Every structure is written in C-alpha cells, then in structure tokens.
C-alpha cells in the first residue's frame, strides 16, 4: 500500500531564523533553491510576470496543439493514441504551474470533442487496436467529470452543453465499451 504524500513544512524556529537573515542572503538562497526547482520557477514566472493574459495565451497554445493532433491523419488507432498520450503531460503541467483547473477541463473537452468528430473512422468499431484508444478517451471523460466536481457549481453551467455533447458520442463510438465499464454516464446532470 502506498503511503500518503505529505508536503514538508518549515519548522517554526527555522522559519524565524530565515526571516531574520539579511535580504541579500535570502535572495541568494532563493535563487539557489529556484535553480533546482524548474516547476517552482515556472510557477513564479507565471504568477509574477505573465498574469491573466499569460493564462489565456497558455490555453490557446495548448488548444492549438490539441486541435492539430486531433484533426491529423493517422493510419491506425495506435498511431493516434501515441500522439494523444503526448498531450497529457503538457496539460497536467499547465495545471500544476497555473492552478487552472477550469482551463484543464476545457482543454480535455476540446480533446474529446475533436477526436470524436475528426477520428470517427478510427473509432467506428471496437477491436484490438481501438480498445486502447477507447480506454484512453473514456479515462479522459472520467477525468473531466472528476475535475468538474472541483469547480464551483456556478461554473458547471458553462460546461453543461459541451459535456452532454461529448458523452453520447463517446458512448456511440468504440470508446463506449470502456466508458460503460468505468461507469461514465451518457448524460451529465
């Protein structure tokens, strides 16, 4: 069994001692710490330099990547799946850096809708090649539904139509088998 992850905290005495350090020493320590923490660097860059305009720009770049891959030509489902799997780390990283769960839900929905629209031929029937792709899409739908629960209820209205457009198409495709196994509804209420 996996042990729970605990975020390390700074002891009170150490915290007071650090706060008592001269500013130049604190700056040097901060830059040493940042040199070994690229995620923290990106978080600070986003928070201090980019702001809300940067968030929209980051979303647009990711949306373009999703659409390019989803609309591409693939010889088989495995080839498409390989490309789709390459999208997941940048989407997760975006959320890790920006805390943008809303944007992640939106981008996952774009992925689902675009693939289900543009790759219908690859998702027409369930077979060995499409089963893994179907499972991938079903898990992304499950992820969307889980992340929607983290958002404020007022934001659910913004996603209602998109989710209820994607879910029936998911169930009608080769991904329907995996969606039913995962308990994904045909309609989100």
C-alpha positions, 0 to 999 in steps of 0.5 A: 500500500502506498503511503500518503504524500505529505508536503514538508513544512518549515519548522517554526524556529527555522522559519524565524531564523530565515526571516531574520537573515539579511535580504541579500542572503535570502535572495541568494538562497532563493535563487539557489533553491529556484535553480533546482526547482524548474516547476517552482520557477515556472510557477513564479514566472507565471504568477509574477510576470505573465498574469491573466493574459499569460493564462489565456495565451497558455490555453490557446497554445495548448488548444492549438496543439490539441486541435492539430493532433486531433484533426491529423491523419493517422493510419491506425488507432495506435498511431493516434493514441501515441500522439494523444498520450503526448498531450497529457503531460503538457496539460497536467503541467499547465495545471500544476504551474497555473492552478487552472483547473477550469482551463484543464477541463476545457482543454480535455473537452476540446480533446474529446470533442475533436477526436470524436468528430475528426477520428470517427473512422478510427473509432467506428468499431471496437477491436484490438487496436481501438480498445486502447484508444477507447480506454484512453478517451473514456479515462479522459471523460472520467477525468473531466467529470472528476475535475468538474466536481472541483469547480464551483457549481456556478461554473458547471453551467458553462460546461453543461452543453459541451459535456452532454455533447461529448458523452453520447458520442463517446458512448456511440463510438468504440470508446463506449465499451470502456466508458460503460465499464468505468461507469461514465454516464451518457448524460451529465446532470 
